Amino acid sequence: MFKLLSKPIDLITGNPLQKIILFMIPMLIGNIAQQLYNTVDSIIVGRFSGDNALAAVGSAGSILNLFIVFFVGISIGSSIMVSQYFGARDKENLTASIECCLVLSVFCSILIMVVSPFIIRPLLEWISTPETIIDQSYYYLLILLVGNVGLIFFNILSGVLRGLGDSISALKYLLISTVINIVLDLIFVAYFNMGAAGVALATAIAQFVSAILCFKKLIQMQDLFTLNFKKLSMKKIHIQTIFKLGLPAGLTQAILSVAMIIVQSLTNSFGEMFIAATIIVMRIDGFAMMPNFSIGNAMSTYAAQNIGAKQMDRVIKGGKQGAIFAIGFSTTLTILILVFGQYLMAIFTETEELVDLSMRMMMILAPGYIAMAISQSLSGIIRGAGDTMTPMWISIFTSIIIRVPVAYGLVYLTKTPEFPTGRSESIFISLLLSWVIGAILTFICYRNGKWKTKALQK
């Protein structure tokens, strides 16, 4: 099995579901490892530095996401473009597109490094971060964003590798960096007592290692393309293609991040205990979402390669099989989380009240994972075809038009003498509702079929 997974997978031949699953497995394991970064950070900082330090890491999360959205768009656009050129066996354009990805990565990294130090604290103050945790949140963000090179290059280069059919290499490097991250977390937080700042430093160093390893692997694959590092260039057509495919996804993530920041301000109004509960739920949520995100990414590459090879019937067949598989997988995982969730929450803290509060919020959110299985699998096909606008508009609608007003509306309507700031459950009810509506809209758009006309390769 490992030998089978280690080889670049050609998704344009063989049984569709089998190929999708084989391609997905390394990404799923890789996503779990990626989530371990955040989860181990939270466990160690919560255990060794207390609930306030845990809340500081959680409060910073929405702002961190806002800063990294630009490279998320580049990564998605790059992966789709590379996949389609790889499927079409167009070596010249494949080489040029990879060169473009590398240069854009450098620009993106420098931009975030220069801008972030000046606006981190104002953003934390704007979302009403409690004074007891704002300093820890600030240094956590500052270290991660100034040291963003590893984070950006790993994600973009792993996207390129996936586009080339290699989903195992990035996994191996991510597992290595995860071990490094855990060891450094223990050294910086448990031994040197650096708190949230130590967690950020450990993560930045570990991600830099994974980026270097991905870059080395890309150089070793030059039988598929021909890079000249002395003359790296960007052709206008490839810049336009990356932004055409990736900008909607990046803009979507930016809008989602703004929505998260707005809701985070509401979350902060419930105090440090609820902030800490939210970060615990979101860490478990990260694992629950793994199958959905992995199948979505796999189906995006699957669709792109097959569209490049002009096999639309195969795209449709794989889309149906992949969606059914995603729903089944997510349903099983959701049941397990509900059954064993109490034990999972207790890993992060010894505070019984915090464990009970976290579990109550998770029970509200759990049904949404099945809805997200539908959204991620079908939107993966749509994005792989080159239609990144439709998922963007759906995300904007559900996040801005649905989630934010519902969250604030429910909080307002549930204000009582017993709950003067409203019911905290409103935060998670609004998120669940946005996921369900998103799944319905994605299914409608997939069945509509207009995405079939958006392919880069004609």
C-alpha positions as a Markdown table, in Angstrom:
| # | Residue | x | y | z |
|---|---|---|---|---|
| 1 | Met | 0.0 | 0.0 | 0.0 |
| 2 | Phe | 2.8 | 2.4 | 0.9 |
| 3 | Lys | 4.5 | 1.8 | -2.4 |
| 4 | Leu | 1.2 | 2.4 | -4.2 |
| 5 | Leu | 0.7 | 5.7 | -2.4 |
| 6 | Ser | 4.3 | 6.8 | -2.8 |
| 7 | Lys | 4.0 | 6.9 | -6.6 |
| 8 | Pro | 2.4 | 10.0 | -8.4 |
| 9 | Ile | -1.2 | 8.9 | -9.0 |
| 10 | Asp | -2.6 | 9.2 | -12.5 |
| 11 | Leu | -6.3 | 10.1 | -11.9 |
| 12 | Ile | -7.4 | 9.9 | -15.5 |
| 13 | Thr | -7.4 | 6.0 | -15.6 |
| 14 | Gly | -8.8 | 3.2 | -13.5 |
| 15 | Asn | -11.7 | 3.0 | -11.0 |
| 16 | Pro | -12.7 | 6.6 | -10.1 |
| 17 | Leu | -13.5 | 6.1 | -6.4 |
| 18 | Gln | -10.5 | 3.9 | -5.8 |
| 19 | Lys | -8.1 | 6.5 | -7.4 |
| 20 | Ile | -9.8 | 9.3 | -5.4 |
| 21 | Ile | -9.4 | 7.4 | -2.1 |
| 22 | Leu | -5.8 | 6.5 | -2.9 |
| 23 | Phe | -5.1 | 10.1 | -3.6 |
| 24 | Met | -7.1 | 11.3 | -0.6 |
| 25 | Ile | -5.4 | 9.1 | 2.0 |
| 26 | Pro | -2.1 | 10.9 | 2.2 |
| 27 | Met | -3.9 | 14.3 | 2.2 |
| 28 | Leu | -6.2 | 13.1 | 5.0 |
| 29 | Ile | -3.2 | 11.9 | 7.1 |
| 30 | Gly | -1.4 | 15.1 | 6.2 |
| 31 | Asn | -4.4 | 17.2 | 7.3 |
| 32 | Ile | -4.6 | 15.3 | 10.5 |
| 33 | Ala | -0.9 | 16.1 | 11.0 |
| 34 | Gln | -1.5 | 19.7 | 10.1 |
| 35 | Gln | -4.3 | 19.9 | 12.7 |
| 36 | Leu | -1.9 | 18.4 | 15.2 |
| 37 | Tyr | 0.1 | 21.6 | 15.0 |
| 38 | Asn | -2.9 | 23.6 | 16.4 |
| 39 | Thr | -4.2 | 20.8 | 18.7 |
| 40 | Val | -0.8 | 20.1 | 20.3 |
| 41 | Asp | -0.2 | 23.8 | 20.7 |
| 42 | Ser | -3.6 | 24.1 | 22.5 |
| 43 | Ile | -3.1 | 21.1 | 24.7 |
| 44 | Ile | 0.4 | 22.1 | 25.8 |
| 45 | Val | -0.3 | 25.7 | 26.3 |
| 46 | Gly | -3.6 | 24.9 | 28.2 |
| 47 | Arg | -1.9 | 22.3 | 30.4 |
| 48 | Phe | 1.3 | 24.2 | 31.2 |
| 49 | Ser | 0.3 | 27.9 | 30.9 |
| 50 | Gly | -3.4 | 27.8 | 31.9 |
| 51 | Asp | -6.8 | 28.5 | 30.5 |
| 52 | Asn | -6.0 | 32.2 | 29.8 |
| 53 | Ala | -3.1 | 31.2 | 27.5 |
| 54 | Leu | -5.4 | 28.8 | 25.7 |
| 55 | Ala | -7.9 | 31.6 | 25.2 |
| 56 | Ala | -5.2 | 33.9 | 23.9 |
| 57 | Val | -4.3 | 31.4 | 21.1 |
| 58 | Gly | -8.0 | 30.9 | 20.3 |
| 59 | Ser | -8.7 | 34.7 | 20.2 |
| 60 | Ala | -5.8 | 35.1 | 17.7 |
| 61 | Gly | -7.0 | 32.5 | 15.3 |
| 62 | Ser | -9.4 | 34.6 | 13.2 |
| 63 | Ile | -6.8 | 37.3 | 12.7 |
| 64 | Leu | -4.2 | 34.7 | 11.7 |
| 65 | Asn | -6.6 | 33.4 | 9.0 |
| 66 | Leu | -7.2 | 36.9 | 7.7 |
| 67 | Phe | -3.4 | 37.3 | 7.0 |
| 68 | Ile | -2.9 | 34.0 | 5.2 |
| 69 | Val | -5.9 | 34.2 | 2.8 |
| 70 | Phe | -3.8 | 35.6 | -0.1 |
| 71 | Phe | -1.5 | 32.6 | -0.4 |
| 72 | Val | -4.5 | 30.3 | 0.1 |
| 73 | Gly | -5.8 | 31.7 | -3.2 |
| 74 | Ile | -2.5 | 31.3 | -4.9 |
| 75 | Ser | -2.2 | 27.7 | -3.6 |
| 76 | Ile | -5.7 | 26.7 | -4.9 |
| 77 | Gly | -5.2 | 28.5 | -8.3 |
| 78 | Ser | -1.8 | 26.9 | -8.7 |
| 79 | Ser | -3.0 | 23.4 | -7.9 |
| 80 | Ile | -5.8 | 23.6 | -10.4 |
| 81 | Met | -3.7 | 25.0 | -13.1 |
| 82 | Val | -0.8 | 22.6 | -12.6 |
| 83 | Ser | -3.3 | 19.7 | -12.5 |
| 84 | Gln | -4.9 | 20.6 | -15.8 |
| 85 | Tyr | -1.6 | 21.1 | -17.6 |
| 86 | Phe | -0.3 | 17.9 | -16.1 |
| 87 | Gly | -3.4 | 16.0 | -17.3 |
| 88 | Ala | -3.0 | 17.5 | -20.8 |
| 89 | Arg | 0.7 | 16.5 | -20.8 |
| 90 | Asp | 1.7 | 20.1 | -21.7 |
| 91 | Lys | 5.3 | 20.3 | -20.3 |
| 92 | Glu | 6.0 | 23.9 | -21.5 |
| 93 | Asn | 3.0 | 25.4 | -19.7 |
| 94 | Leu | 3.5 | 23.1 | -16.7 |
| 95 | Thr | 7.0 | 24.5 | -16.2 |
| 96 | Ala | 5.9 | 28.1 | -16.7 |
| 97 | Ser | 3.1 | 27.7 | -14.2 |
| 98 | Ile | 5.3 | 26.2 | -11.5 |
| 99 | Glu | 7.8 | 29.1 | -12.0 |
| 100 | Cys | 5.0 | 31.5 | -11.6 |
| 101 | Cys | 3.9 | 29.9 | -8.3 |
| 102 | Leu | 7.4 | 30.1 | -6.8 |
| 103 | Val | 7.8 | 33.8 | -7.6 |
| 104 | Leu | 4.3 | 34.7 | -6.3 |
| 105 | Ser | 5.1 | 32.8 | -3.1 |
| 106 | Val | 8.0 | 35.1 | -2.5 |
| 107 | Phe | 6.0 | 38.3 | -3.0 |
| 108 | Cys | 3.2 | 37.0 | -0.8 |
| 109 | Ser | 5.6 | 36.1 | 2.0 |
| 110 | Ile | 7.3 | 39.5 | 2.0 |
| 111 | Leu | 4.0 | 41.4 | 1.9 |
| 112 | Ile | 2.7 | 39.7 | 5.0 |
| 113 | Met | 6.0 | 40.0 | 6.8 |
| 114 | Val | 6.1 | 43.8 | 6.3 |
| 115 | Val | 2.4 | 44.7 | 6.9 |
| 116 | Ser | 1.4 | 42.4 | 9.8 |
| 117 | Pro | 3.4 | 44.0 | 12.7 |
| 118 | Phe | 1.6 | 47.3 | 12.2 |
| 119 | Ile | -1.9 | 46.2 | 12.4 |
| 120 | Ile | -2.0 | 43.1 | 14.7 |
| 121 | Arg | -2.7 | 45.0 | 17.9 |
| 122 | Pro | -5.3 | 47.3 | 16.5 |
| 123 | Leu | -7.2 | 44.3 | 15.2 |
| 124 | Leu | -7.0 | 42.5 | 18.5 |
| 125 | Glu | -8.4 | 45.7 | 20.2 |
| 126 | Trp | -11.1 | 46.0 | 17.6 |
| 127 | Ile | -12.5 | 42.6 | 18.3 |
| 128 | Ser | -12.5 | 43.4 | 22.1 |
| 129 | Thr | -9.9 | 40.9 | 23.1 |
| 130 | Pro | -9.9 | 40.8 | 26.9 |
| 131 | Glu | -7.0 | 42.8 | 28.5 |
| 132 | Thr | -6.0 | 39.6 | 30.4 |
| 133 | Ile | -5.0 | 37.8 | 27.2 |
| 134 | Ile | -4.3 | 40.6 | 24.6 |
| 135 | Asp | -0.5 | 40.7 | 25.1 |
| 136 | Gln | -0.2 | 36.9 | 24.7 |
| 137 | Ser | -2.4 | 37.0 | 21.6 |
| 138 | Tyr | -0.2 | 39.8 | 20.1 |
| 139 | Tyr | 3.1 | 38.0 | 20.5 |
| 140 | Tyr | 1.6 | 34.7 | 19.3 |
| 141 | Leu | 0.5 | 36.4 | 16.0 |
| 142 | Leu | 3.6 | 38.5 | 15.6 |
| 143 | Ile | 6.0 | 35.5 | 15.7 |
| 144 | Leu | 3.8 | 33.4 | 13.3 |
| 145 | Leu | 3.3 | 36.2 | 10.8 |
| 146 | Val | 6.8 | 37.6 | 10.7 |
| 147 | Gly | 8.0 | 34.0 | 10.4 |
| 148 | Asn | 5.5 | 33.1 | 7.7 |
| 149 | Val | 7.9 | 31.9 | 5.0 |
| 150 | Gly | 7.6 | 28.2 | 6.0 |
| 151 | Leu | 3.8 | 28.3 | 6.3 |
| 152 | Ile | 3.4 | 29.9 | 2.9 |
| 153 | Phe | 5.9 | 27.9 | 0.9 |
| 154 | Phe | 4.8 | 24.6 | 2.4 |
| 155 | Asn | 1.2 | 25.1 | 1.5 |
| 156 | Ile | 1.8 | 26.4 | -2.0 |
| 157 | Leu | 4.5 | 23.8 | -2.9 |
| 158 | Ser | 2.3 | 21.0 | -1.5 |
| 159 | Gly | -0.4 | 22.3 | -3.8 |
| 160 | Val | 1.9 | 22.0 | -6.7 |
| 161 | Leu | 2.9 | 18.5 | -5.8 |
| 162 | Arg | -0.7 | 17.5 | -5.5 |
| 163 | Gly | -1.3 | 18.9 | -8.9 |
| 164 | Leu | 1.4 | 16.7 | -10.2 |
| 165 | Gly | -0.3 | 13.6 | -8.7 |
| 166 | Asp | 2.0 | 13.4 | -5.7 |
| 167 | Ser | 0.1 | 13.6 | -2.4 |
| 168 | Ile | 2.5 | 11.5 | -0.4 |
| 169 | Ser | 5.6 | 13.6 | -0.3 |
| 170 | Ala | 4.1 | 16.6 | 1.4 |
| 171 | Leu | 2.6 | 14.1 | 4.0 |
| 172 | Lys | 6.0 | 12.7 | 4.9 |
| 173 | Tyr | 7.5 | 16.2 | 5.3 |
| 174 | Leu | 4.5 | 17.3 | 7.3 |
| 175 | Leu | 4.8 | 14.4 | 9.7 |
| 176 | Ile | 8.5 | 15.2 | 10.2 |
| 177 | Ser | 7.7 | 18.8 | 11.0 |
| 178 | Thr | 4.8 | 17.8 | 13.3 |
| 179 | Val | 7.3 | 15.8 | 15.5 |
| 180 | Ile | 9.6 | 18.8 | 15.5 |
| 181 | Asn | 6.7 | 21.0 | 16.5 |
| 182 | Ile | 5.7 | 18.8 | 19.4 |
| 183 | Val | 9.3 | 18.6 | 20.7 |
| 184 | Leu | 9.8 | 22.4 | 20.4 |
| 185 | Asp | 6.4 | 23.0 | 22.1 |
| 186 | Leu | 7.5 | 21.1 | 25.1 |
| 187 | Ile | 10.9 | 22.8 | 25.2 |
| 188 | Phe | 9.6 | 26.4 | 24.7 |
| 189 | Val | 6.4 | 26.1 | 26.8 |
| 190 | Ala | 6.9 | 23.5 | 29.4 |
| 191 | Tyr | 10.6 | 24.1 | 30.0 |
| 192 | Phe | 11.2 | 27.8 | 29.2 |
| 193 | Asn | 7.6 | 28.8 | 30.2 |
| 194 | Met | 7.2 | 31.0 | 27.0 |
| 195 | Gly | 3.5 | 30.5 | 26.9 |
| 196 | Ala | 1.6 | 31.4 | 23.6 |
| 197 | Ala | 4.8 | 32.9 | 22.2 |
| 198 | Gly | 6.7 | 29.6 | 22.6 |
| 199 | Val | 3.9 | 27.8 | 20.7 |
| 200 | Ala | 4.2 | 30.2 | 17.8 |
| 201 | Leu | 8.0 | 30.0 | 17.6 |
| 202 | Ala | 7.8 | 26.2 | 17.6 |
| 203 | Thr | 5.3 | 26.2 | 14.8 |
| 204 | Ala | 7.2 | 28.7 | 12.7 |
| 205 | Ile | 10.4 | 26.7 | 12.9 |
| 206 | Ala | 8.7 | 23.3 | 12.2 |
| 207 | Gln | 6.8 | 24.7 | 9.1 |
| 208 | Phe | 10.1 | 26.1 | 7.7 |
| 209 | Val | 11.6 | 22.6 | 7.8 |
| 210 | Ser | 8.6 | 21.2 | 5.9 |
| 211 | Ala | 8.8 | 23.9 | 3.3 |
| 212 | Ile | 12.5 | 23.2 | 2.6 |
| 213 | Leu | 11.7 | 19.4 | 2.2 |
| 214 | Cys | 8.9 | 20.2 | -0.2 |
| 215 | Phe | 11.2 | 22.4 | -2.3 |
| 216 | Lys | 13.8 | 19.7 | -2.4 |
| 217 | Lys | 11.2 | 17.2 | -3.7 |
| 218 | Leu | 10.0 | 19.5 | -6.4 |
| 219 | Ile | 13.6 | 19.8 | -7.7 |
| 220 | Gln | 13.8 | 16.0 | -7.9 |
| 221 | Met | 10.7 | 15.8 | -10.1 |
| 222 | Gln | 12.2 | 17.7 | -13.0 |
| 223 | Asp | 11.6 | 14.8 | -15.4 |
| 224 | Leu | 8.0 | 16.2 | -15.6 |
| 225 | Phe | 9.1 | 19.9 | -16.2 |
| 226 | Thr | 12.2 | 21.9 | -16.6 |
| 227 | Leu | 12.9 | 24.7 | -14.1 |
| 228 | Asn | 15.7 | 27.2 | -14.5 |
| 229 | Phe | 16.2 | 28.9 | -11.2 |
| 230 | Lys | 18.5 | 31.5 | -12.6 |
| 231 | Lys | 15.8 | 32.7 | -15.0 |
| 232 | Leu | 12.6 | 32.2 | -13.1 |
| 233 | Ser | 9.9 | 34.3 | -14.8 |
| 234 | Met | 6.1 | 34.9 | -14.8 |
| 235 | Lys | 4.1 | 34.9 | -18.0 |
| 236 | Lys | 1.1 | 37.1 | -18.0 |
| 237 | Ile | -1.2 | 34.3 | -19.1 |
| 238 | His | -0.2 | 32.2 | -16.1 |
| 239 | Ile | -0.5 | 35.1 | -13.6 |
| 240 | Gln | -4.0 | 35.8 | -15.0 |
| 241 | Thr | -4.9 | 32.1 | -14.8 |
| 242 | Ile | -3.7 | 31.7 | -11.2 |
| 243 | Phe | -5.7 | 34.8 | -10.1 |
| 244 | Lys | -8.7 | 33.8 | -12.2 |
| 245 | Leu | -8.8 | 30.4 | -10.5 |
| 246 | Gly | -7.4 | 31.4 | -7.1 |
| 247 | Leu | -8.6 | 34.9 | -6.4 |
| 248 | Pro | -12.2 | 33.9 | -5.8 |
| 249 | Ala | -11.0 | 31.3 | -3.3 |
| 250 | Gly | -8.7 | 33.8 | -1.6 |
| 251 | Leu | -11.4 | 36.4 | -1.6 |
| 252 | Thr | -13.7 | 33.9 | -0.1 |
| 253 | Gln | -11.3 | 33.1 | 2.7 |
| 254 | Ala | -10.7 | 36.8 | 3.3 |
| 255 | Ile | -14.5 | 37.4 | 3.7 |
| 256 | Leu | -14.8 | 34.3 | 5.8 |
| 257 | Ser | -12.0 | 35.6 | 8.0 |
| 258 | Val | -13.7 | 39.0 | 8.3 |
| 259 | Ala | -16.9 | 37.2 | 9.3 |
| 260 | Met | -14.9 | 35.2 | 11.8 |
| 261 | Ile | -13.4 | 38.4 | 13.3 |
| 262 | Ile | -16.9 | 39.9 | 13.6 |
| 263 | Val | -18.2 | 36.8 | 15.3 |
| 264 | Gln | -15.0 | 36.6 | 17.4 |
| 265 | Ser | -15.9 | 40.0 | 18.8 |
| 266 | Leu | -19.3 | 38.6 | 19.9 |
| 267 | Thr | -17.5 | 35.5 | 21.2 |
| 268 | Asn | -15.2 | 37.6 | 23.3 |
| 269 | Ser | -18.2 | 39.3 | 25.0 |
| 270 | Phe | -18.9 | 36.0 | 26.8 |
| 271 | Gly | -15.6 | 36.0 | 28.6 |
| 272 | Glu | -12.4 | 34.0 | 28.8 |
| 273 | Met | -14.2 | 30.7 | 29.7 |
| 274 | Phe | -16.3 | 30.7 | 26.6 |
| 275 | Ile | -13.3 | 31.8 | 24.4 |
| 276 | Ala | -11.4 | 28.8 | 25.8 |
| 277 | Ala | -14.4 | 26.5 | 25.1 |
| 278 | Thr | -14.6 | 27.8 | 21.6 |
| 279 | Ile | -11.0 | 27.0 | 20.9 |
| 280 | Ile | -11.4 | 23.5 | 22.3 |
| 281 | Val | -14.4 | 22.9 | 20.1 |
| 282 | Met | -12.6 | 24.3 | 17.0 |
| 283 | Arg | -9.7 | 22.0 | 17.6 |
| 284 | Ile | -12.0 | 18.9 | 17.7 |
| 285 | Asp | -13.8 | 20.5 | 14.7 |
| 286 | Gly | -10.6 | 20.6 | 12.8 |
| 287 | Phe | -10.3 | 16.8 | 13.0 |
| 288 | Ala | -14.0 | 16.3 | 12.2 |
| 289 | Met | -13.5 | 18.3 | 9.1 |
| 290 | Met | -10.5 | 16.4 | 7.9 |
| 291 | Pro | -12.4 | 13.8 | 5.7 |
| 292 | Asn | -14.4 | 16.6 | 4.1 |
| 293 | Phe | -11.5 | 18.9 | 3.2 |
| 294 | Ser | -9.4 | 15.9 | 2.1 |
| 295 | Ile | -12.1 | 14.5 | -0.2 |
| 296 | Gly | -12.7 | 18.0 | -1.5 |
| 297 | Asn | -9.1 | 18.6 | -2.4 |
| 298 | Ala | -8.8 | 15.1 | -4.0 |
| 299 | Met | -11.9 | 15.6 | -6.1 |
| 300 | Ser | -10.6 | 19.0 | -7.2 |
| 301 | Thr | -7.4 | 17.5 | -8.6 |
| 302 | Tyr | -9.3 | 14.5 | -9.9 |
| 303 | Ala | -11.7 | 16.8 | -11.9 |
| 304 | Ala | -8.9 | 19.0 | -13.1 |
| 305 | Gln | -6.8 | 16.1 | -14.5 |
| 306 | Asn | -9.8 | 14.5 | -16.2 |
| 307 | Ile | -11.0 | 17.7 | -17.7 |
| 308 | Gly | -7.5 | 18.3 | -19.0 |
| 309 | Ala | -7.7 | 14.9 | -20.6 |
| 310 | Lys | -11.2 | 15.7 | -21.9 |
| 311 | Gln | -13.0 | 13.0 | -19.9 |
| 312 | Met | -16.1 | 14.8 | -18.6 |
| 313 | Asp | -18.1 | 11.6 | -18.2 |
| 314 | Arg | -15.5 | 10.3 | -15.9 |
| 315 | Val | -15.6 | 13.5 | -13.9 |
| 316 | Ile | -19.4 | 13.1 | -13.3 |
| 317 | Lys | -19.0 | 9.4 | -12.3 |
| 318 | Gly | -16.2 | 10.2 | -9.8 |
| 319 | Gly | -18.2 | 13.2 | -8.4 |
| 320 | Lys | -21.1 | 11.0 | -7.5 |
| 321 | Gln | -19.0 | 8.2 | -6.0 |
| 322 | Gly | -16.9 | 10.6 | -4.1 |
| 323 | Ala | -19.8 | 12.5 | -2.6 |
| 324 | Ile | -21.5 | 9.3 | -1.3 |
| 325 | Phe | -18.2 | 8.2 | 0.2 |
| 326 | Ala | -17.7 | 11.6 | 1.9 |
| 327 | Ile | -21.2 | 11.5 | 3.5 |
| 328 | Gly | -20.7 | 8.0 | 4.8 |
| 329 | Phe | -17.2 | 8.8 | 6.2 |
| 330 | Ser | -18.3 | 12.0 | 7.9 |
| 331 | Thr | -21.4 | 10.5 | 9.4 |
| 332 | Thr | -19.4 | 7.7 | 11.0 |
| 333 | Leu | -16.8 | 10.2 | 12.4 |
| 334 | Thr | -19.6 | 12.5 | 13.7 |
| 335 | Ile | -21.1 | 9.6 | 15.7 |
| 336 | Leu | -17.8 | 8.8 | 17.2 |
| 337 | Ile | -17.2 | 12.4 | 18.3 |
| 338 | Leu | -20.6 | 12.6 | 20.0 |
| 339 | Val | -20.0 | 9.3 | 21.9 |
| 340 | Phe | -16.4 | 10.0 | 23.0 |
| 341 | Gly | -16.4 | 13.9 | 22.9 |
| 342 | Gln | -16.3 | 14.3 | 26.6 |
| 343 | Tyr | -13.0 | 12.5 | 26.8 |
| 344 | Leu | -11.6 | 14.5 | 24.0 |
| 345 | Met | -12.5 | 17.8 | 25.6 |
| 346 | Ala | -10.8 | 16.7 | 28.9 |
| 347 | Ile | -7.4 | 16.4 | 27.1 |
| 348 | Phe | -7.2 | 20.2 | 26.8 |
| 349 | Thr | -8.1 | 21.2 | 30.4 |
| 350 | Glu | -8.7 | 19.8 | 33.8 |
| 351 | Thr | -11.5 | 22.4 | 34.4 |
| 352 | Glu | -14.7 | 20.4 | 34.6 |
| 353 | Glu | -16.9 | 23.4 | 33.8 |
| 354 | Leu | -14.9 | 24.1 | 30.7 |
| 355 | Val | -15.2 | 20.5 | 29.5 |
| 356 | Asp | -19.0 | 20.5 | 30.0 |
| 357 | Leu | -19.4 | 23.8 | 28.2 |
| 358 | Ser | -17.3 | 22.6 | 25.2 |
| 359 | Met | -19.2 | 19.4 | 24.9 |
| 360 | Arg | -22.6 | 21.3 | 24.9 |
| 361 | Met | -21.4 | 23.4 | 22.0 |
| 362 | Met | -20.1 | 20.4 | 20.1 |
| 363 | Met | -23.4 | 18.7 | 20.3 |
| 364 | Ile | -25.0 | 21.7 | 18.5 |
| 365 | Leu | -22.4 | 21.7 | 15.8 |
| 366 | Ala | -22.1 | 18.0 | 15.1 |
| 367 | Pro | -24.9 | 17.5 | 12.5 |
| 368 | Gly | -23.2 | 20.2 | 10.3 |
| 369 | Tyr | -20.3 | 17.9 | 9.4 |
| 370 | Ile | -22.6 | 15.7 | 7.3 |
| 371 | Ala | -23.8 | 18.9 | 5.5 |
| 372 | Met | -20.1 | 19.9 | 5.0 |
| 373 | Ala | -19.4 | 16.5 | 3.4 |
| 374 | Ile | -21.8 | 17.5 | 0.6 |
| 375 | Ser | -20.4 | 21.0 | 0.2 |
| 376 | Gln | -16.8 | 20.1 | 0.1 |
| 377 | Ser | -17.0 | 17.1 | -2.2 |
| 378 | Leu | -19.2 | 18.8 | -4.8 |
| 379 | Ser | -17.5 | 22.1 | -4.6 |
| 380 | Gly | -14.2 | 20.3 | -5.1 |
| 381 | Ile | -15.5 | 19.1 | -8.5 |
| 382 | Ile | -16.7 | 22.6 | -9.4 |
| 383 | Arg | -13.4 | 24.2 | -8.5 |
| 384 | Gly | -11.4 | 21.5 | -10.3 |
| 385 | Ala | -13.3 | 22.4 | -13.5 |
| 386 | Gly | -12.1 | 26.0 | -13.1 |
| 387 | Asp | -15.3 | 27.5 | -11.7 |
| 388 | Thr | -14.0 | 29.0 | -8.5 |
| 389 | Met | -16.6 | 31.8 | -8.5 |
| 390 | Thr | -19.6 | 29.7 | -7.6 |
| 391 | Pro | -18.1 | 28.3 | -4.3 |
| 392 | Met | -17.0 | 31.8 | -3.5 |
| 393 | Trp | -20.5 | 33.3 | -3.8 |
| 394 | Ile | -22.0 | 30.5 | -1.8 |
| 395 | Ser | -19.4 | 31.0 | 1.0 |
| 396 | Ile | -20.0 | 34.7 | 1.0 |
| 397 | Phe | -23.7 | 34.3 | 1.2 |
| 398 | Thr | -23.7 | 31.8 | 4.0 |
| 399 | Ser | -21.0 | 33.5 | 6.1 |
| 400 | Ile | -22.0 | 37.2 | 5.7 |
| 401 | Ile | -25.7 | 37.1 | 4.9 |
| 402 | Ile | -26.6 | 34.1 | 7.1 |
| 403 | Arg | -24.1 | 33.5 | 9.9 |
| 404 | Val | -23.3 | 37.0 | 11.1 |
| 405 | Pro | -26.8 | 38.4 | 11.3 |
| 406 | Val | -28.2 | 35.1 | 12.8 |
| 407 | Ala | -25.5 | 35.1 | 15.5 |
| 408 | Tyr | -26.1 | 38.6 | 16.5 |
| 409 | Gly | -29.8 | 38.3 | 16.2 |
| 410 | Leu | -30.0 | 35.2 | 18.4 |
| 411 | Val | -27.8 | 36.8 | 21.0 |
| 412 | Tyr | -30.0 | 39.8 | 21.1 |
| 413 | Leu | -33.2 | 37.8 | 21.3 |
| 414 | Thr | -31.9 | 35.6 | 24.1 |
| 415 | Lys | -30.9 | 38.4 | 26.4 |
| 416 | Thr | -32.5 | 37.9 | 29.8 |
| 417 | Pro | -31.8 | 39.0 | 33.4 |
| 418 | Glu | -30.1 | 35.5 | 33.8 |
| 419 | Phe | -28.2 | 35.9 | 30.5 |
| 420 | Pro | -27.6 | 39.7 | 30.1 |
| 421 | Thr | -25.2 | 39.1 | 27.2 |
| 422 | Gly | -27.5 | 36.6 | 25.5 |
| 423 | Arg | -27.1 | 32.8 | 25.1 |
| 424 | Ser | -23.6 | 31.7 | 24.0 |
| 425 | Glu | -25.2 | 28.8 | 22.1 |
| 426 | Ser | -26.2 | 31.4 | 19.4 |
| 427 | Ile | -22.6 | 31.4 | 18.1 |
| 428 | Phe | -22.7 | 27.7 | 17.2 |
| 429 | Ile | -26.3 | 27.6 | 16.0 |
| 430 | Ser | -25.5 | 30.3 | 13.5 |
| 431 | Leu | -22.5 | 28.3 | 12.2 |
| 432 | Leu | -24.6 | 25.1 | 11.9 |
| 433 | Leu | -27.3 | 26.9 | 9.9 |
| 434 | Ser | -24.7 | 28.4 | 7.5 |
| 435 | Trp | -23.3 | 25.0 | 6.8 |
| 436 | Val | -26.7 | 23.4 | 6.1 |
| 437 | Ile | -27.7 | 26.2 | 3.7 |
| 438 | Gly | -24.3 | 26.0 | 2.0 |
| 439 | Ala | -24.7 | 22.3 | 1.4 |
| 440 | Ile | -28.1 | 22.9 | -0.2 |
| 441 | Leu | -26.9 | 25.7 | -2.5 |
| 442 | Thr | -23.8 | 23.7 | -3.5 |
| 443 | Phe | -25.9 | 20.7 | -4.5 |
| 444 | Ile | -28.2 | 22.9 | -6.6 |
| 445 | Cys | -25.3 | 24.5 | -8.4 |
| 446 | Tyr | -23.6 | 21.2 | -9.0 |
| 447 | Arg | -26.8 | 19.7 | -10.5 |
| 448 | Asn | -27.3 | 22.9 | -12.6 |
| 449 | Gly | -24.0 | 21.9 | -14.5 |
| 450 | Lys | -22.8 | 25.4 | -15.6 |
| 451 | Trp | -19.4 | 24.6 | -14.1 |
| 452 | Lys | -18.8 | 22.2 | -17.0 |
| 453 | Thr | -18.2 | 25.2 | -19.3 |
| 454 | Lys | -15.4 | 26.8 | -17.2 |
| 455 | Ala | -12.5 | 24.4 | -17.9 |
| 456 | Leu | -9.1 | 25.9 | -18.6 |
| 457 | Gln | -8.3 | 23.2 | -21.1 |
| 458 | Lys | -10.7 | 23.2 | -24.1 |
